[in-house]
Amino acid sequence: MAQPEPGSGPTVRRILLGYQLRQLRESKGISRADAAYKIRGSESKISRVELGRVGFKIRDVEDLLTFYGVEDPAVRASFLTLAREANEPGWWQKYGESLPVWFQSYVGMEEAATQLRVYETQFVPGLLQTEDYAREVITRGGKKKLDDTAKDRIATRMRRQERIRNNRNVKLWVIIDEPAVRRPVGGPEIMRAQLEHLHELSYAPNITLQIVPFHQGVFAAETGSFTILRYPEYDLPDVVYVEQLTGGIFQEKRSDVEQYTMTLEWLAVVAERPEQTRRLLKQMIEELEG
């Protein structure tokens, strides 16, 4: 999936609307060039619209719907409502320059996903971090100043967690390598609180937590961290998100998504079951307590 244009404030509603418009166009056998001519634009504009890279002009959406033969008033109204909503900024955009554009894209995609499947090899995933743990990670153990940018990143991370806690219809399945859970972050108190937090969250009805134990060896960590986003309510294909040091990559090619999905399913087999994971977490907590 191409990355959205800088400053465009992408949201999943844009991607959804673009996807639906592309389906309508292709079902009618209409070329991008013909659609572009209808809205007084270029083929590249239609491409950006269908990828959700840019905002939607209501007039353009109306003209495209007419051109694609959508006459039902109720259907047209739903498209136009979605177009208006797609142009509204997401809550995360208020943090401005504190969050890179590529990460704003991810938060927008995460916000609308109703199923999140995460594999993490380095740290406790952001959606499961305590605030103190998150502060240590973001400031690299206090080596970086807790400036406004760091504060905004922490606030964003905590806000993202609210949706998981408050909406039981959002399902979160997390698989973590044991080294990532045991890696010291902050002092013993911070680590103990983080482990207790994981233990508590493991009982949440919408959260599945598994740990891949040491004894599975290096092959369990053959791939790096990644997230699979699912949108059953929006009829969108699954999307894989892989974060790197200076950017994030979205992948939606079916063969790629299937490969990541198979990897995650295999990891779920070799990982400890949820009840075993709880026992392992309890053991780690007891070890910290001495």
PASEBA-1860 file (N, C-alpha, C; in nm, 3 decimals):
! residues 290
1> MAQPEPGS> 0.085/-0.119/0.000/0.000/0.000/0.000/0.088/0.124/0.000 ~ 0.064/0.214/-0.091/0.145/0.336/-0.097/0.122/0.421/0.025 ~ 0.225/0.493/0.067/0.211/0.579/0.182/0.137/0.707/0.144 ~ 0.047/0.757/0.231/-0.027/0.878/0.202/0.065/0.998/0.188 ~ 0.018/1.095/0.117/0.097/1.216/0.095/0.113/1.294/0.224 ~ 0.233/1.355/0.245/0.255/1.432/0.366/0.150/1.540/0.383 ~ 0.102/1.550/0.508/0.007/1.657/0.538/-0.135/1.626/0.501 ~ -0.160/1.509/0.443/-0.296/1.481/0.398/-0.387/1.435/0.510
9> GPTVRRIL> -0.329/1.401/0.625/-0.411/1.357/0.738/-0.497/1.238/0.704 ~ -0.437/1.127/0.654/-0.515/1.014/0.608/-0.594/0.949/0.719 ~ -0.712/0.901/0.688/-0.793/0.823/0.780/-0.844/0.702/0.705 ~ -0.886/0.601/0.780/-0.934/0.481/0.714/-1.061/0.510/0.634 ~ -1.136/0.614/0.672/-1.257/0.648/0.596/-1.221/0.690/0.454 ~ -1.109/0.760/0.439/-1.065/0.795/0.304/-1.030/0.670/0.225 ~ -0.959/0.580/0.291/-0.920/0.458/0.225/-1.043/0.375/0.189 ~ -1.138/0.369/0.282/-1.261/0.295/0.257/-1.339/0.353/0.140
17> LGYQLRQL> -1.358/0.484/0.141/-1.433/0.548/0.033/-1.363/0.531/-0.101 ~ -1.231/0.549/-0.100/-1.156/0.530/-0.224/-1.168/0.388/-0.277 ~ -1.162/0.293/-0.185/-1.174/0.151/-0.222/-1.311/0.123/-0.284 ~ -1.416/0.179/-0.224/-1.551/0.156/-0.276/-1.570/0.223/-0.412 ~ -1.514/0.342/-0.428/-1.524/0.411/-0.557/-1.450/0.333/-0.666 ~ -1.336/0.276/-0.629/-1.262/0.196/-0.727/-1.342/0.073/-0.768 ~ -1.408/0.008/-0.669/-1.490/-0.108/-0.700/-1.604/-0.072/-0.795 ~ -1.667/0.042/-0.769/-1.776/0.088/-0.858/-1.724/0.111/-0.999
25> RESKGISR> -1.611/0.180/-1.010/-1.556/0.212/-1.142/-1.522/0.084/-1.219 ~ -1.453/-0.008/-1.150/-1.410/-0.130/-1.217/-1.529/-0.219/-1.253 ~ -1.635/-0.218/-1.170/-1.753/-0.299/-1.201/-1.824/-0.251/-1.327 ~ -1.807/-0.122/-1.359/-1.868/-0.064/-1.479/-1.774/-0.067/-1.599 ~ -1.651/-0.116/-1.577/-1.555/-0.121/-1.686/-1.508/0.016/-1.731 ~ -1.508/0.111/-1.640/-1.468/0.250/-1.673/-1.320/0.268/-1.642 ~ -1.248/0.330/-1.732/-1.106/0.352/-1.713/-1.081/0.470/-1.619 ~ -0.961/0.476/-1.562/-0.924/0.590/-1.478/-0.927/0.719/-1.559
33> ADAAYKIR> -0.885/0.709/-1.685/-0.881/0.828/-1.770/-1.022/0.886/-1.789 ~ -1.119/0.799/-1.814/-1.257/0.846/-1.834/-1.314/0.904/-1.704 ~ -1.284/0.838/-1.591/-1.332/0.889/-1.462/-1.267/1.025/-1.432 ~ -1.140/1.036/-1.464/-1.069/1.162/-1.440/-1.129/1.275/-1.523 ~ -1.162/1.246/-1.648/-1.222/1.347/-1.735/-1.354/1.396/-1.678 ~ -1.429/1.304/-1.615/-1.560/1.339/-1.561/-1.548/1.440/-1.447 ~ -1.439/1.436/-1.372/-1.424/1.529/-1.259/-1.317/1.635/-1.289 ~ -1.289/1.650/-1.419/-1.198/1.757/-1.460/-1.059/1.743/-1.398
41> GSESKISR> -1.014/1.616/-1.389/-0.884/1.590/-1.327/-0.798/1.501/-1.414 ~ -0.693/1.449/-1.353/-0.599/1.361/-1.423/-0.612/1.219/-1.371 ~ -0.549/1.127/-1.443/-0.549/0.988/-1.397/-0.482/0.975/-1.261 ~ -0.378/1.054/-1.240/-0.307/1.047/-1.112/-0.397/1.094/-0.998 ~ -0.487/1.189/-1.027/-0.580/1.234/-0.924/-0.675/1.121/-0.886 ~ -0.729/1.051/-0.987/-0.818/0.938/-0.959/-0.744/0.832/-0.879 ~ -0.619/0.809/-0.913/-0.540/0.711/-0.841/-0.524/0.751/-0.694 ~ -0.496/0.879/-0.670/-0.479/0.927/-0.532/-0.611/0.919/-0.456
49> VELGRVGF> -0.721/0.951/-0.523/-0.853/0.942/-0.460/-0.884/0.798/-0.421 ~ -0.858/0.705/-0.512/-0.891/0.564/-0.487/-0.799/0.500/-0.383 ~ -0.682/0.558/-0.362/-0.591/0.508/-0.258/-0.612/0.577/-0.124 ~ -0.704/0.675/-0.122/-0.731/0.746/0.002/-0.622/0.843/0.042 ~ -0.544/0.890/-0.055/-0.431/0.978/-0.025/-0.471/1.123/-0.006 ~ -0.584/1.161/-0.061/-0.625/1.302/-0.057/-0.768/1.314/-0.006 ~ -0.804/1.437/0.032/-0.940/1.463/0.073/-1.036/1.457/-0.046 ~ -1.165/1.450/-0.017/-1.265/1.435/-0.123/-1.346/1.562/-0.139
57> KIRDVEDL> -1.358/1.611/-0.262/-1.451/1.719/-0.291/-1.588/1.656/-0.310 ~ -1.686/1.708/-0.239/-1.821/1.651/-0.246/-1.872/1.651/-0.390 ~ -1.843/1.760/-0.462/-1.888/1.768/-0.602/-1.827/1.654/-0.684 ~ -1.698/1.622/-0.661/-1.633/1.514/-0.737/-1.699/1.380/-0.706 ~ -1.729/1.356/-0.580/-1.792/1.229/-0.542/-1.930/1.219/-0.606 ~ -2.006/1.329/-0.602/-2.140/1.329/-0.664/-2.129/1.298/-0.813 ~ -2.033/1.362/-0.881/-2.018/1.341/-1.026/-1.976/1.197/-1.056 ~ -1.888/1.140/-0.974/-1.844/1.003/-0.997/-1.958/0.905/-0.974
65> LTFYGVED> -2.036/0.927/-0.869/-2.150/0.839/-0.842/-2.249/0.841/-0.959 ~ -2.274/0.960/-1.014/-2.365/0.972/-1.130/-2.306/0.898/-1.249 ~ -2.176/0.916/-1.272/-2.108/0.853/-1.385/-2.108/0.701/-1.371 ~ -2.101/0.653/-1.246/-2.099/0.509/-1.222/-2.238/0.448/-1.212 ~ -2.341/0.532/-1.232/-2.477/0.482/-1.235/-2.541/0.458/-1.100 ~ -2.489/0.524/-0.996/-2.548/0.510/-0.862/-2.659/0.613/-0.849 ~ -2.784/0.569/-0.854/-2.897/0.661/-0.852/-2.979/0.653/-0.723 ~ -2.967/0.544/-0.649/-3.045/0.527/-0.526/-3.009/0.638/-0.427
73> PAVRASFL> -3.106/0.720/-0.385/-3.079/0.833/-0.295/-3.013/0.790/-0.163 ~ -3.055/0.676/-0.109/-2.999/0.629/0.018/-2.852/0.590/0.002 ~ -2.821/0.524/-0.108/-2.683/0.483/-0.134/-2.595/0.606/-0.156 ~ -2.645/0.700/-0.234/-2.569/0.823/-0.259/-2.546/0.898/-0.128 ~ -2.649/0.903/-0.045/-2.636/0.975/0.082/-2.529/0.912/0.171 ~ -2.522/0.777/0.172/-2.422/0.710/0.255/-2.281/0.740/0.205 ~ -2.264/0.745/0.073/-2.134/0.778/0.016/-2.094/0.922/0.052 ~ -2.188/1.013/0.039/-2.158/1.154/0.065/-2.132/1.179/0.213
81> TLAREANE> -2.203/1.108/0.299/-2.177/1.121/0.444/-2.037/1.073/0.474 ~ -1.998/0.960/0.416/-1.864/0.907/0.436/-1.758/1.003/0.383 ~ -1.788/1.069/0.270/-1.694/1.166/0.213/-1.672/1.283/0.308 ~ -1.780/1.331/0.370/-1.767/1.443/0.465/-1.688/1.399/0.588 ~ -1.718/1.279/0.638/-1.646/1.228/0.755/-1.499/1.205/0.724 ~ -1.471/1.163/0.600/-1.333/1.133/0.561/-1.246/1.257/0.561 ~ -1.308/1.373/0.548/-1.231/1.498/0.544/-1.208/1.557/0.684 ~ -1.268/1.495/0.785/-1.249/1.544/0.921/-1.119/1.489/0.979
89> PGWWQKYG> -1.042/1.572/1.049/-0.915/1.526/1.106/-0.938/1.428/1.221 ~ -0.847/1.330/1.235/-0.853/1.237/1.346/-0.798/1.302/1.473 ~ -0.832/1.244/1.589/-0.789/1.303/1.716/-0.638/1.312/1.726 ~ -0.567/1.219/1.663/-0.420/1.213/1.673/-0.351/1.327/1.600 ~ -0.425/1.393/1.508/-0.362/1.499/1.430/-0.338/1.626/1.511 ~ -0.401/1.636/1.629/-0.378/1.754/1.712/-0.237/1.756/1.768 ~ -0.169/1.641/1.763/-0.032/1.635/1.813/0.069/1.682/1.709 ~ 0.019/1.713/1.590/0.099/1.779/1.487/0.233/1.715/1.460
97> ESLPVWFQ> 0.338/1.796/1.471/0.472/1.752/1.432/0.532/1.652/1.529 ~ 0.469/1.629/1.643/0.521/1.531/1.739/0.515/1.389/1.683 ~ 0.422/1.366/1.590/0.407/1.234/1.531/0.441/1.242/1.382 ~ 0.530/1.157/1.334/0.559/1.155/1.190/0.434/1.126/1.109 ~ 0.429/1.176/0.987/0.312/1.154/0.902/0.286/1.006/0.882 ~ 0.393/0.927/0.865/0.374/0.784/0.842/0.311/0.716/0.964 ~ 0.342/0.767/1.084/0.281/0.705/1.203/0.138/0.753/1.220 ~ 0.109/0.877/1.182/-0.029/0.923/1.183/-0.114/0.835/1.092
105> SYVGMEEA> -0.055/0.793/0.980/-0.126/0.703/0.889/-0.161/0.574/0.959 ~ -0.063/0.521/1.036/-0.089/0.396/1.106/-0.198/0.413/1.212 ~ -0.190/0.519/1.291/-0.290/0.540/1.396/-0.429/0.549/1.335 ~ -0.439/0.616/1.221/-0.569/0.625/1.152/-0.620/0.488/1.111 ~ -0.530/0.403/1.062/-0.569/0.268/1.022/-0.605/0.185/1.145 ~ -0.527/0.199/1.252/-0.552/0.124/1.375/-0.685/0.163/1.438 ~ -0.717/0.291/1.431/-0.838/0.343/1.496/-0.964/0.278/1.441 ~ -0.963/0.240/1.316/-1.083/0.184/1.255/-1.083/0.032/1.250
113> ATQLRVYE> -0.969/-0.030/1.275/-0.963/-0.176/1.272/-1.039/-0.235/1.390 ~ -1.111/-0.342/1.366/-1.184/-0.408/1.474/-1.113/-0.535/1.520 ~ -1.007/-0.573/1.449/-0.923/-0.683/1.493/-0.777/-0.646/1.469 ~ -0.697/-0.657/1.574/-0.554/-0.625/1.567/-0.476/-0.747/1.612 ~ -0.385/-0.792/1.527/-0.301/-0.906/1.562/-0.155/-0.861/1.556 ~ -0.087/-0.873/1.668/0.046/-0.813/1.685/0.148/-0.919/1.722 ~ 0.267/-0.911/1.658/0.382/-0.991/1.701/0.494/-0.893/1.733 ~ 0.551/-0.906/1.852/0.653/-0.812/1.897/0.776/-0.886/1.949
121> TQFVPGLL> 0.893/-0.841/1.906/1.018/-0.907/1.943/1.107/-0.823/2.034 ~ 1.079/-0.693/2.047/1.171/-0.605/2.118/1.120/-0.555/2.252 ~ 0.996/-0.509/2.256/0.939/-0.450/2.377/0.797/-0.503/2.398 ~ 0.741/-0.470/2.511/0.597/-0.487/2.528/0.530/-0.394/2.428 ~ 0.435/-0.441/2.349/0.370/-0.356/2.248/0.307/-0.231/2.310 ~ 0.307/-0.123/2.233/0.256/0.005/2.283/0.115/-0.002/2.338 ~ 0.030/-0.086/2.280/-0.109/-0.095/2.325/-0.121/-0.162/2.461 ~ -0.011/-0.221/2.512/-0.016/-0.289/2.641/0.080/-0.227/2.742
129> QTEDYARE> 0.143/-0.116/2.708/0.242/-0.056/2.796/0.177/0.029/2.906 ~ 0.239/0.028/3.024/0.201/0.124/3.127/0.262/0.260/3.088 ~ 0.214/0.365/3.149/0.266/0.498/3.115/0.414/0.510/3.154 ~ 0.453/0.456/3.268/0.593/0.463/3.310/0.683/0.385/3.216 ~ 0.639/0.268/3.174/0.715/0.187/3.079/0.729/0.260/2.946 ~ 0.619/0.318/2.900/0.621/0.393/2.773/0.719/0.510/2.781 ~ 0.721/0.579/2.896/0.811/0.692/2.914/0.957/0.647/2.903 ~ 0.988/0.534/2.964/1.125/0.482/2.959/1.165/0.446/2.816
137> VITRGGKK> 1.072/0.385/2.741/1.101/0.348/2.603/1.121/0.471/2.516 ~ 1.031/0.566/2.529/1.033/0.685/2.443/1.153/0.775/2.472 ~ 1.192/0.783/2.599/1.307/0.867/2.635/1.437/0.787/2.642 ~ 1.429/0.661/2.601/1.546/0.572/2.603/1.610/0.568/2.741 ~ 1.527/0.540/2.838/1.576/0.528/2.974/1.619/0.660/3.035 ~ 1.560/0.769/2.990/1.594/0.900/3.044/1.711/0.966/2.974 ~ 1.764/0.900/2.870/1.878/0.958/2.797/1.834/1.069/2.703 ~ 1.705/1.068/2.671/1.648/1.176/2.591/1.558/1.260/2.680
145> KLDDTAKD> 1.554/1.390/2.653/1.475/1.482/2.735/1.325/1.456/2.718 ~ 1.252/1.464/2.829/1.106/1.450/2.823/1.047/1.584/2.780 ~ 1.061/1.615/2.652/1.012/1.741/2.599/0.868/1.726/2.553 ~ 0.814/1.829/2.489/0.675/1.826/2.445/0.650/1.714/2.344 ~ 0.749/1.688/2.259/0.734/1.581/2.160/0.718/1.447/2.229 ~ 0.804/1.421/2.328/0.796/1.295/2.402/0.664/1.285/2.477 ~ 0.620/1.395/2.538/0.493/1.396/2.612/0.376/1.365/2.518 ~ 0.380/1.423/2.397/0.274/1.397/2.301/0.273/1.251/2.257
153> RIATRMRR> 0.391/1.192/2.239/0.399/1.052/2.199/0.343/0.961/2.308 ~ 0.373/0.993/2.433/0.320/0.915/2.544/0.168/0.929/2.550 ~ 0.121/1.054/2.536/-0.024/1.079/2.541/-0.097/1.004/2.429 ~ -0.035/1.002/2.310/-0.095/0.930/2.198/-0.104/0.781/2.228 ~ 0.003/0.727/2.284/0.006/0.584/2.316/-0.103/0.548/2.417 ~ -0.121/0.633/2.518/-0.224/0.607/2.618/-0.363/0.621/2.559 ~ -0.381/0.717/2.469/-0.511/0.737/2.405/-0.548/0.617/2.316 ~ -0.448/0.561/2.248/-0.473/0.445/2.163/-0.523/0.327/2.245
161> QERIRNNR> -0.473/0.317/2.369/-0.513/0.206/2.455/-0.658/0.216/2.500 ~ -0.709/0.339/2.509/-0.845/0.359/2.559/-0.947/0.284/2.474 ~ -0.925/0.283/2.344/-1.021/0.218/2.254/-1.026/0.068/2.282 ~ -0.913/0.008/2.313/-0.910/-0.135/2.343/-0.982/-0.163/2.474 ~ -0.958/-0.076/2.574/-1.018/-0.097/2.706/-1.168/-0.070/2.706 ~ -1.210/0.029/2.628/-1.350/0.075/2.635/-1.442/0.011/2.532 ~ -1.387/-0.057/2.435/-1.471/-0.116/2.330/-1.439/-0.265/2.320 ~ -1.523/-0.346/2.382/-1.499/-0.490/2.383/-1.520/-0.553/2.246
169> NVKLWVII> -1.575/-0.478/2.152/-1.590/-0.530/2.015/-1.459/-0.525/1.937 ~ -1.362/-0.453/1.990/-1.229/-0.449/1.927/-1.146/-0.562/1.986 ~ -1.102/-0.654/1.902/-1.027/-0.770/1.947/-0.877/-0.748/1.927 ~ -0.800/-0.775/2.031/-0.655/-0.759/2.025/-0.591/-0.893/2.059 ~ -0.509/-0.942/1.969/-0.437/-1.068/1.988/-0.289/-1.036/1.978 ~ -0.216/-1.056/2.086/-0.075/-1.018/2.092/0.011/-1.140/2.123 ~ 0.116/-1.158/2.044/0.216/-1.261/2.068/0.350/-1.190/2.089 ~ 0.416/-1.217/2.201/0.540/-1.148/2.236/0.649/-1.251/2.261
177> DEPAVRRP> 0.769/-1.224/2.211/0.883/-1.308/2.244/0.918/-1.291/2.391 ~ 0.954/-1.399/2.457/0.989/-1.391/2.599/1.101/-1.290/2.627 ~ 1.207/-1.281/2.542/1.310/-1.180/2.569/1.254/-1.037/2.573 ~ 1.152/-1.010/2.493/1.093/-0.876/2.490/1.022/-0.845/2.622 ~ 0.964/-0.948/2.684/0.895/-0.927/2.811/0.995/-0.915/2.926 ~ 1.105/-0.988/2.916/1.204/-0.988/3.024/1.306/-0.874/3.013 ~ 1.317/-0.814/2.896/1.418/-0.709/2.877/1.394/-0.595/2.977 ~ 1.494/-0.561/3.061/1.475/-0.456/3.162/1.446/-0.319/3.098
185> VGGPEIMR> 1.340/-0.259/3.139/1.304/-0.124/3.096/1.273/-0.046/3.223 ~ 1.359/0.053/3.255/1.344/0.122/3.382/1.389/0.034/3.497 ~ 1.354/0.069/3.617/1.392/-0.010/3.734/1.297/-0.125/3.760 ~ 1.326/-0.204/3.866/1.242/-0.319/3.901/1.096/-0.283/3.925 ~ 1.071/-0.166/3.983/0.932/-0.127/4.011/0.853/-0.107/3.882 ~ 0.918/-0.043/3.785/0.851/-0.020/3.657/0.825/-0.152/3.587 ~ 0.924/-0.242/3.592/0.906/-0.372/3.526/0.798/-0.455/3.596 ~ 0.799/-0.452/3.728/0.698/-0.530/3.802/0.558/-0.478/3.771
193> AQLEHLHE> 0.543/-0.345/3.769/0.412/-0.287/3.738/0.369/-0.322/3.596 ~ 0.466/-0.326/3.503/0.434/-0.361/3.365/0.389/-0.507/3.354 ~ 0.460/-0.595/3.423/0.423/-0.737/3.420/0.287/-0.760/3.484 ~ 0.260/-0.690/3.593/0.129/-0.701/3.658/0.019/-0.650/3.566 ~ 0.051/-0.544/3.492/-0.045/-0.488/3.395/-0.076/-0.590/3.286 ~ 0.028/-0.657/3.235/0.007/-0.760/3.133/-0.077/-0.875/3.189 ~ -0.047/-0.915/3.311/-0.121/-1.025/3.375/-0.269/-0.988/3.389 ~ -0.296/-0.866/3.429/-0.435/-0.821/3.443/-0.505/-0.815/3.308
201> LSYAPNIT> -0.437/-0.759/3.207/-0.498/-0.747/3.075/-0.525/-0.883/3.011 ~ -0.447/-0.983/3.049/-0.463/-1.116/2.989/-0.599/-1.177/3.020 ~ -0.669/-1.124/3.120/-0.802/-1.172/3.156/-0.913/-1.097/3.081 ~ -0.878/-0.990/3.011/-0.980/-0.912/2.940/-1.043/-0.998/2.830 ~ -1.175/-0.995/2.816/-1.241/-1.082/2.718/-1.207/-1.053/2.573 ~ -1.159/-0.932/2.545/-1.126/-0.897/2.406/-0.976/-0.898/2.378 ~ -0.896/-0.947/2.474/-0.751/-0.952/2.456/-0.701/-1.095/2.472 ~ -0.624/-1.140/2.374/-0.557/-1.269/2.381/-0.407/-1.243/2.387
209> LQIVPFHQ> -0.342/-1.292/2.490/-0.199/-1.267/2.509/-0.124/-1.399/2.516 ~ -0.019/-1.412/2.434/0.065/-1.530/2.433/0.212/-1.489/2.433 ~ 0.295/-1.567/2.499/0.438/-1.543/2.500/0.508/-1.661/2.434 ~ 0.601/-1.632/2.343/0.683/-1.736/2.280/0.802/-1.761/2.372 ~ 0.811/-1.878/2.435/0.916/-1.902/2.535/1.055/-1.921/2.475 ~ 1.155/-1.902/2.561/1.295/-1.917/2.520/1.321/-2.051/2.450 ~ 1.261/-2.157/2.504/1.298/-2.290/2.457/1.257/-2.318/2.313 ~ 1.178/-2.228/2.253/1.144/-2.245/2.111/1.261/-2.209/2.020
217> GVFAAETG> 1.362/-2.145/2.077/1.483/-2.119/2.001/1.475/-2.000/1.909 ~ 1.579/-1.981/1.831/1.592/-1.863/1.746/1.492/-1.862/1.632 ~ 1.447/-1.977/1.588/1.359/-1.982/1.471/1.223/-1.919/1.497 ~ 1.186/-1.911/1.625/1.059/-1.847/1.657/1.064/-1.698/1.628 ~ 1.186/-1.641/1.626/1.201/-1.497/1.602/1.260/-1.471/1.463 ~ 1.230/-1.561/1.370/1.286/-1.549/1.236/1.241/-1.422/1.166 ~ 1.122/-1.375/1.199/1.072/-1.250/1.142/1.075/-1.140/1.246 ~ 1.070/-1.016/1.202/1.065/-0.903/1.295/0.922/-0.875/1.338
225> SFTILRYP> 0.905/-0.768/1.414/0.773/-0.731/1.464/0.682/-0.686/1.350 ~ 0.553/-0.713/1.364/0.456/-0.667/1.265/0.316/-0.670/1.325 ~ 0.224/-0.601/1.258/0.084/-0.596/1.300/-0.005/-0.624/1.180 ~ -0.107/-0.706/1.200/-0.207/-0.730/1.095/-0.336/-0.662/1.138 ~ -0.386/-0.574/1.053/-0.509/-0.500/1.081/-0.623/-0.559/0.999 ~ -0.737/-0.579/1.065/-0.852/-0.638/0.996/-0.974/-0.548/1.011 ~ -1.053/-0.538/0.903/-1.169/-0.447/0.897/-1.294/-0.520/0.850 ~ -1.344/-0.616/0.926/-1.462/-0.691/0.881/-1.585/-0.603/0.860
233> EYDLPDVV> -1.596/-0.493/0.935/-1.713/-0.407/0.921/-1.708/-0.321/0.795 ~ -1.588/-0.306/0.739/-1.573/-0.218/0.624/-1.552/-0.291/0.492 ~ -1.548/-0.424/0.496/-1.526/-0.502/0.375/-1.396/-0.462/0.306 ~ -1.294/-0.434/0.387/-1.161/-0.404/0.334/-1.071/-0.525/0.355 ~ -0.973/-0.545/0.267/-0.879/-0.656/0.288/-0.788/-0.629/0.407 ~ -0.731/-0.734/0.464/-0.636/-0.718/0.573/-0.515/-0.638/0.527 ~ -0.455/-0.567/0.621/-0.336/-0.486/0.593/-0.228/-0.522/0.695 ~ -0.105/-0.539/0.648/0.007/-0.565/0.737/0.087/-0.436/0.753
241> YVEQLTGG> 0.122/-0.405/0.878/0.202/-0.287/0.907/0.335/-0.331/0.967 ~ 0.444/-0.285/0.908/0.578/-0.314/0.957/0.647/-0.181/0.984 ~ 0.684/-0.159/1.110/0.747/-0.032/1.147/0.899/-0.044/1.140 ~ 0.961/0.059/1.084/1.106/0.065/1.074/1.157/0.188/1.149 ~ 1.288/0.207/1.149/1.347/0.316/1.226/1.297/0.452/1.179 ~ 1.286/0.471/1.050/1.250/0.604/0.997/1.119/0.604/0.919 ~ 1.040/0.500/0.934/0.913/0.498/0.861/0.839/0.369/0.886 ~ 0.718/0.364/0.831/0.636/0.245/0.843/0.589/0.202/0.705
249> IFQEKRSD> 0.575/0.073/0.685/0.534/0.019/0.555/0.400/-0.054/0.572 ~ 0.305/-0.023/0.485/0.179/-0.095/0.479/0.185/-0.191/0.361 ~ 0.145/-0.314/0.384/0.142/-0.413/0.277/0.002/-0.470/0.267 ~ -0.053/-0.469/0.147/-0.187/-0.524/0.126/-0.192/-0.626/0.014 ~ -0.076/-0.653/-0.050/-0.072/-0.756/-0.153/-0.112/-0.889/-0.092 ~ -0.207/-0.957/-0.153/-0.265/-1.076/-0.090/-0.160/-1.180/-0.053 ~ -0.064/-1.205/-0.141/0.037/-1.307/-0.113/0.123/-1.267/0.007 ~ 0.153/-1.138/0.021/0.231/-1.092/0.135/0.152/-1.105/0.265
257> VEQYTMTL> 0.026/-1.062/0.261/-0.059/-1.071/0.381/-0.075/-1.216/0.424 ~ -0.094/-1.306/0.328/-0.109/-1.447/0.360/0.016/-1.502/0.426 ~ 0.134/-1.458/0.380/0.259/-1.504/0.439/0.271/-1.461/0.585 ~ 0.238/-1.336/0.612/0.242/-1.286/0.750/0.137/-1.357/0.836 ~ 0.022/-1.381/0.778/-0.085/-1.449/0.853/-0.044/-1.591/0.890 ~ 0.017/-1.662/0.797/0.063/-1.798/0.825/0.172/-1.797/0.933 ~ 0.259/-1.696/0.926/0.365/-1.684/1.026/0.306/-1.662/1.164 ~ 0.206/-1.574/1.172/0.142/-1.546/1.300/0.071/-1.670/1.355
265> EWLAVVAE> 0.005/-1.742/1.267/-0.065/-1.863/1.311/0.035/-1.968/1.361 ~ 0.150/-1.978/1.296/0.253/-2.072/1.342/0.308/-2.028/1.477 ~ 0.329/-1.898/1.495/0.377/-1.847/1.623/0.276/-1.876/1.734 ~ 0.148/-1.867/1.703/0.045/-1.895/1.803/0.050/-2.040/1.848 ~ 0.095/-2.129/1.759/0.106/-2.271/1.792/0.225/-2.296/1.885 ~ 0.339/-2.232/1.857/0.460/-2.256/1.937/0.461/-2.173/2.065 ~ 0.377/-2.070/2.072/0.372/-1.985/2.193/0.296/-2.057/2.304 ~ 0.318/-2.010/2.426/0.243/-2.062/2.540/0.095/-2.026/2.524
273> RPEQTRRL> 0.007/-2.116/2.566/-0.136/-2.086/2.566/-0.164/-1.968/2.660 ~ -0.277/-1.901/2.644/-0.307/-1.786/2.731/-0.296/-1.818/2.880 ~ -0.348/-1.934/2.923/-0.340/-1.968/3.065/-0.196/-1.997/3.108 ~ -0.118/-2.057/3.019/0.024/-2.080/3.048/0.100/-1.949/3.051 ~ 0.060/-1.857/2.962/0.123/-1.724/2.960/0.100/-1.652/3.091 ~ -0.021/-1.664/3.147/-0.049/-1.601/3.275/0.041/-1.658/3.386 ~ 0.060/-1.789/3.382/0.148/-1.850/3.482/0.292/-1.803/3.467 ~ 0.336/-1.789/3.342/0.472/-1.741/3.317/0.489/-1.598/3.365
281> LKQMIEEL> 0.389/-1.514/3.340/0.394/-1.375/3.387/0.399/-1.371/3.540 ~ 0.319/-1.456/3.603/0.318/-1.461/3.749/0.456/-1.501/3.802 ~ 0.520/-1.594/3.734/0.654/-1.637/3.772/0.754/-1.522/3.760 ~ 0.744/-1.445/3.651/0.833/-1.331/3.631/0.814/-1.227/3.741 ~ 0.689/-1.204/3.779/0.659/-1.107/3.885/0.721/-1.153/4.016 ~ 0.708/-1.280/4.046/0.764/-1.334/4.170/0.916/-1.324/4.170 ~ 0.978/-1.343/4.053/1.123/-1.331/4.045/1.169/-1.189/4.075 ~ 1.093/-1.091/4.029/1.128/-0.951/4.057/1.108/-0.915/4.205
289> EG> 1.012/-0.981/4.265/0.985/-0.955/4.405/1.088/-1.019/4.498 ~ 1.174/-1.102/4.436/1.282/-1.161/4.512/1.245/-1.278/4.595
END
